[in-house]
């Protein structure tokens, strides 16, 4: 063998060693990234699952309070708003879910819950205003119009009560669809 062939083998071996190291690094990084993404997915799922369970509990309390007292309690609405704000802040992180349909269901549920909370708060405020006007008779509106307005509020409240069932069904479906902790 001559000198140039030996140099060629040295370069070939060096190139193969470099290529092997490069490929091994790519594989290790890919495995690490997949594990990290999977861990993020599990962490996000646990977070969402716990927050949605809390939201379900608040919805149950709102329904019970309304059924017993004909009143949506503001304290519960405030707690619901805080939970929804926490969930809203996690919107950007929902990409770790991976499944586009599941991500869409999650974002749609957040929107539905926010609209629900806003509607219930508005209905309760209108009810209190109309009841006060009816009691004080300080408004120029006739008593019949105020009673009609209160009937409308009662109908809207009943509609919102029926939305409880749908929202809880959506929450339960989403919780079951989220990746498990294991």
Buried (B, 14 or more C-beta within 10 A) or exposed (E): EEEEEEEEEEEEEEEEEEEEEEEEEEEEEEEEEEEEEEEBBBEBBBBBBEBBEBBBBBBEBBBEBBEEEEBBBBEBBEBBBEBBEEBBEBEEEBEBBEEEEBBEBBBEBBEBBBEBBEBBBEBBEBBEBBBEBBEEEEBEBEEEBBEEBBEBBEEBBEEBBEBBEEBBEBBEEBBEBBBEEE
